[in-house]
Amino acid sequence: MCSTTLADVLPTSRFNYLYMSTDMRLTLEPGMIVKVHQKIKELNTKGEEKERIQIFEGIVLAVKHGNEAGATVTVRKVSDGIGVEKIFPIHSPVVDKIELVRAMHVRKSRPFYLRTSKKKLKEVKKKEEKT
């Protein structure tokens, strides 16, 4: 039996980033309404580079490629009557964190029908454990 662990193989910062994440990266499902915190670098008038966090809140349409390095999530929101979709790489350092706002009930694993649907989605009720 080999005594090396995953923490021994991966560099420390990469291990903490991928496997000790406290946000929703690894548990995303279609129908969830999430806030994606994205790091954006900008130049100010003096030419200095500044970094800020921009929040993109919307519904998850697709989660592709599971938990591998190139995994992506498609998030859609409607801004001023115009639909905006962004594809975020899940494990990218540009994505600071992903927060769950609430989970909605959808009928398919890739609910692209939400692009044209006008119906309201039902919220998923949390199951309470009996003690």
Order of alpha helices (4+ residues) and beta strands (2+ residues): alpha-alpha-beta-beta-beta-beta-beta
